[in-house]
Amino acid sequence: MEKAIFIVFKFIIAQNVRNLESIFWNTIGMPLRYKKNFADGSSLALWQIEETEEELRSQLVISLREERELETIRAEKGRVRWLAVRKALNSLFPEDISESRKDEHGKPFVCNYDGYISLSHSNDFAVAMIHPQHPVGVDIEIIQPKIRRIVKKFLTDKEIDFVHGEHEIEKLYACWCAKEAIFKWQGKKGISLKQNIEIHSFQYTGSGILQASLNTSEFSKVLKVEYEKVDGYSLAYVCNP
C-alpha cells in the first residue's frame, strides 16, 4: 500500500515539474524563439516578431542618434523589425545595451563593448549574434521560389550545377544566407557574393554545416558555416575564431 502511494506521489510531482517546465519554456520562448551558446564562445538569439511598434518601444531604451535613424525608416514594418533586432541583441547581454552603431563599412557594433556583433531580420524574425573576441556573421531570409530569378547574381555556374535537384530552393537559400553571413563576418565593403565567396558542394539536410571559400586581394580562407531551416526561413551563421 505504502509503495503504491509513493509511486502515485512521484507521478504527481513529475507531472507538476513538467507543467512548470512547460510554462517556463513557453514564457522564455515567446517571442524569444531560442538562444544558443556555442562552443566557440559565440551566442545567437532568434526573435519571433509578435509585438507592435509601440510595444517594442516601451521595452527599449534608445539613444537620440538611434531615434533619428528610426525616423528615416518610413515603413512601420521596417521600424518594427529594427526594434525587434535590438530586442534580440539585448537578450544576449546581461543588461540592455546603451547604443548600437555602424562603422564606415556599415558593420554594426555596440558602444562600450569590445566584442563583435552581427544582425539580420526578415519578415517575422530578427536575429542577433555576438562574440567577445572574434568576428561573427548571421543572416536570415524567408524562403520563396522567386529566388530563382536572382540566382546568377550571387552564384557561379559551378555552384548552380550542384544546387539543382532535390531541395533546390532550400539549398539556394542556404547558399545565399551563408554568403551573406560571410560578407558580414569579414566586415568590409567591396566584396562580391558571387566573385569572392564560393560555396563548396554539400548535401542539404535541413540543418548542418557547409564550407565556403572567401578569396580577396588580402587573404584566402575556408570557413565553416552552420545553416538551418526554421518555419519557412533559412538561417546561416559563422564565427570561425
Phi, psi and omega in degrees: 000312180298322180296319180295317179298319180297319180296315179298318179299316178298321180297316180297316179298315181300318180295318180295319178297316179299319180296318178296318178298319180298315179297317181300310183289327176294323178293316181289320190286342183236122001272001173287103186296311173194163175227131182238141171245124186260160182298333181281359178099355180274161178224148183222139177233131178249120184251124176269118189282114179233347187271162172275170177300318181296319180296317179293318179300323182292342183261359187234149170254117187240138181287165178298322179296319179292325176300319179295323177296318179298324181295337180280348179270107186287319184283135179299319179300324178295319178293321178299317180293322177301314181292323179294323176299318178297321178297317178298317180296315179302325184294346181267357179243151179296332177227154179302138182288156183279322183191145174243135181229180176233144178276189184294343178262359181088006180279126182286151174211160179257130178298139179065024175229122185279352182276194185241150177225160173213143187227152176198158174206156177200118178051256187261011180229146172230145183219145177223148180220142180221158169211136184291343185226335189237151178300149177226161176213137180217146177210144177225140181218143173286137184276120180219143181300337183296352178300336180302333183292335185244011184308313185289354177278338182230353178239145174279168178300323179297317180291321179299323182300315184279346178282328181304145176119211182297140180060034185301312182298314180297320179293322178300316180289325176299319178293314181298310181297322179297317180293320177296320179296319178293320177302315180291324179300315182285332165078013181233151177286168174087009178259130180265130178299325184277316187273330187254346182235122181242124177275129176281148180305135180213160178265119182285131182229016182089316172208141182173201181234133173240163178246148179215148178257131174252116182238117178232178178291343183264325183195168174231137183208141174262128184243147173261128181240129175270139179227155176200156176256127182230109175048049178080013177240152175251129182235135178220145181209152184216142173233297180049070181304000000 
